[in-house]
Amino acid sequence: MNSAIFGSHVSAQKQNRIFIVDDELMMVSLLGDFLRSQGFRVQAFTSGAAALAALSQSPTGFPGAVIAHLRMEPMDGLQLLSAIKRDYPQLPVVLFTGEGSHGDEAQAALRLGAAHCLTKPFSLAGLKDMLAELM
C-alpha cells in the first residue's frame, strides 16, 4: 500500500519518533513519559485502529518504530503487527506482554515479523537501547 512512500521517508528522515499503542492508559503514559525524557518524540494511541489510521494518513510523519501491547481489544497486538507488516514491512514493531503470558503468543509475534517481544516487567533502559538500534 504505502510501503514505497514509507521506505523513502524513513531512510531520508531516520526519525526518533515512536508510536506507542496500548489500551491501558497507565502503560501508555509510563512509556511515553520515559521515552520523551530520553529524547524520543512519542505519539500515543489507545487502539490499534487509531495507530493504523495515523500511519495511513500521514506519510511524512511515520515513526521510526511502533511499541504495542500484545493483548488489546478490539484489535490485539498480533492483528496490529500483521497489518503493519503487510502495509509497511520496514517499520520495526516491538510487542510487549504481561508477566506469565504464554510463550506461544511471543513466538507467533516473532514469526509474524516483530523485531522483539518483551515480557513485563522489562527494563526501560533496555527498551531505549533497543529502539535506538532499531531506528
N, C-alpha and C positions, 0 to 999 in steps of 0.2 A: 504494500500500500504506500506508505511514506518512507520506506527504508532507504531509498536513494537520497531523499532530502535529508533524512536523519543522519546518514553516514557523513555527508558533506559538512553538515553543521557541527557534528561532534569533532571531526578532525580539525576543522578550522577554529573552533572556539575552545576546545579542551576545558570545558566548564567545570566548576566545582559546585554545581547546583545539584541538589538531591531532592528526589520525591520520596516522602515518607507516606506509607499507606497502612492504616490500621483502624479498625472500628472502635478501638479503645482510646478515648481522648487523652487519658493519662500517659499512655505509652507514646503517642504522637508528640505530646508536649515534652516529655522527658528526652526523647531522641532529638527532637527539633532544637530544644534549648542547648543540649550538649553540642550538637553539630554546628550550630550557629556560633557558639563560643570558640569553636575550633576553626572558624573561618569559612565554613561551608554556607552556601545560600540554600535555604530549605523552603520547600513548598509542601504543605501537609494536606492529606486527604483522608476522609473517614470512610471511603468506599473505593473499591477497585474501579467501578464505573466512572467515578469522578476523575480518577487519575488517568484513565484511558481517554476520557473526553479532553482533558488538558493536553495530553500528548498529540491528539489528532487535530487540535485547534491552534496550536502554536509551534509550527516547525522551527521558528527561530529561537524558541526558549526551551529546547529539550534539556533534560537533566543529564548529568554525567553518569548517574546511577539511580536505581529505584530500590528502596528498602521497604519490604512489605511483610505483614504478619501472615503466616500460613493459614490460620483459622480465622476467617472473617465471614460475615454474611452481608448480603446475599451472595456476593462473588467472593470465593475463597482465594487464597494466595496462589494455588495451582492454576486456577482459571485465569487469574490476572497474568501470571507468568506465561501461560500458553498464548494469550492474546498479545502480550508484548513481544514474545519471541517470533510470533507469526508476522507481525507488522513492523517491528523494529529489532531485528535479530542482533544487532551490535550493542544494544543497550544492556549493560550489566544489571542483573537483578539479584539482590540478596534477600533471602527469606529468613524469617525467624519464627520460632515456635516455642510454646511453653515447656517448662520443665516436665519431664516424664512423658512427653508426647512420643508417639510411635515413630520409630526409625524408618518405617515404610514410607511415610509422607516425605521425610527428608530425602530419602533415596529417589522417590518419584520426582521431587523438585530438581534434584541434580540431573536426572535423566532428561527432564524437560528443558534443561539449559540454565538453571540457576547458577550463578557464579559461586555462591556459598549458601549453606543453610545452617543457621545458628540456633542453638538451644538456650533459652533463658534459664538462669541469668548468664549474660555474656558480657565480656569486657568492653566498655565503651571506648577505651584507648585502642583496643584491638580492632574494633569496628572502624574507628577513624583511620588507622593504618591500612586496613583492608580497602576502604574506599579510596584512599589516596593511590593505592596500587592499581585499582580497577580503572581509575579515571586518568 
